[in-house]
Amino acid sequence: MKKNVARILALVLVIAMLAGCCFYMVYIIADGNTSYTAYAAELSAQDKESLKKIDQLKDVVTYIKENYKEDVDIDKLINGAYNGVFNELDPWSVYYSTVEEEQDFLDALSEGETFEGVGVTIQKDAGQTVVVSLLPAGDAFEQGIKSGDVIVSIDGVDCRNWDLNSVSQSLRGTAGTTVKIGIERRGNYMEFTCTRRQLTQTEISAEVIEGTDIGYIRIASFSSMIYWDFLDAYFKLIDQGISGFVIDVRNNGGGYMDEAMNCAAALLKPGQEVLTYKNADGVIDTYTVIGDEQPYENNKYVVLINEYTASAAEAFAAALKENKAATIVGTNTYGKGSAQIIQKIDDTTSYKLSTMFFYGPNDYKIEGNGIKPDYIVYNNAGLTAEEAAEIASKIIPMSEKKKYMKKGLYGLNVLAAQGRLKAMGYKCETTGILDDITWECLKDIQKSAGGSPWGGLDYFTQNAVVKAFDAFLYGTGDAQLQKAVDLLK
């Protein structure tokens, strides 16, 4: 089914709207129960046999309740069973055992939400809890926590195996109280004691870049109603005579898909495709832009992305890139191309489940691939000159004229790559052997550099490792933003 994204020209505002607005989002709110009888009739004989084990599980829970050596809370057993089911799915499918857990998630998607906490946005990445972005008004930012830090403990308790909701709830709390956060950064352990504050989530910031006639718009998240704030920022800059724009979706972990699609549609031309949803059976819906014209077709756009750009933010970048409406600068994005629904179980419990993939124009698959920048630019780690010099003194040069294409090979270039990777925070050892861990780390470098993530140490990868490491050590300012400005001048 093809659906349209409508553009309405009203007064001086261009308003891009979704036909059938507010149905498809990254997170779709759904209600109701599935009939077991009707569902089972559609299953294969093998699946029906498997479902009999559900009744066996019920018998096991009943037996434990009646025969365990001490009193046991049956609700805890049931919640444990649900958590076990969702632990077998992707990281985005989550069981909510309370109304509060679901509401915390939904509140995080609300523009202008006021909450009490330390001011960090987190996500799961390869099983680790990673800081994606920070609110400048939060104490975590002031204390020195950075994007990319891995949270490993809270108040002295190891939290590496906690789910995302548990970590999030532990970081929130009454304003004025403190929480001790243990993080790993570049292989080093650090602790920060942060004071929780009352904070307001601000998703849009906009300004004219000093000394230029270029507009800068940062979208921190595609929260509810963010589209209208985006339009407001966009047209205020246009009123100032701006026609070149940097749109920053770095560290943007996603949000509502209809908000992202509408923001993209406002910058595209009628007839251009924005997004396609697919499931195991094929295409569900394709969304395109409709209208008579694009009144600002001469405007130019550069979109900034990085490894923490995910989900709806990736869909936004893909729509502009694949339609050649914007130049993309930064590093390869996260690669989350799946959408979720929230389904109620009863009045107190619910779950979030991945039900479909979303593709960019030209049938571009986002899941697992991410968005490749047109210009690969690495940013620095904010090191002092002394810190950079100390790290560099421990790294051997990558001087061999040799490629390492298979696992298990030993060589100086492997050792040189491992030293750089470890300094940048990758969990590999400096053995000189191209082992499984190094192979996986190199895949990440290859992906960030816009190459094929296959794992070996060829000349492309050697060059990418050196560039990433040099930018990590010696980069000054915001190299990605500076590249965007240079392209628009």
Secondary structure as UniProt FT lines:
FT   STRAND          2..10
FT   TURN            11..12
FT   STRAND          13..18
FT   TURN            19..22
FT   STRAND          27..30
FT   HELIX           36..41
FT   HELIX           45..67
FT   HELIX           74..87
FT   TURN            91..92
FT   STRAND          94..96
FT   HELIX           99..107
FT   TURN            108..109
FT   TURN            111..112
FT   STRAND          114..117
FT   STRAND          120..125
FT   TURN            126..127
FT   STRAND          128..134
FT   TURN            136..137
FT   HELIX           139..143
FT   TURN            147..148
FT   STRAND          150..154
FT   TURN            155..156
FT   STRAND          157..158
FT   TURN            160..161
FT   HELIX           164..171
FT   TURN            175..176
FT   STRAND          178..185
FT   TURN            186..187
FT   STRAND          188..195
FT   STRAND          197..200
FT   STRAND          204..208
FT   TURN            210..211
FT   STRAND          214..219
FT   HELIX           226..239
FT   TURN            240..241
FT   STRAND          244..248
FT   TURN            250..251
FT   HELIX           257..265
FT   TURN            266..267
FT   TURN            270..271
FT   STRAND          273..279
FT   TURN            280..281
FT   STRAND          282..290
FT   TURN            295..298
FT   STRAND          300..305
FT   TURN            307..308
FT   HELIX           312..322
FT   TURN            323..324
FT   STRAND          327..330
FT   STRAND          338..344
FT   STRAND          350..360
FT   HELIX           361..363
FT   STRAND          364..365
FT   TURN            367..369
FT   STRAND          375..376
FT   HELIX           385..392
FT   TURN            393..394
FT   TURN            407..408
FT   HELIX           412..423
FT   TURN            424..425
FT   HELIX           436..448
FT   TURN            449..450
FT   HELIX           459..474
FT   HELIX           479..488
//
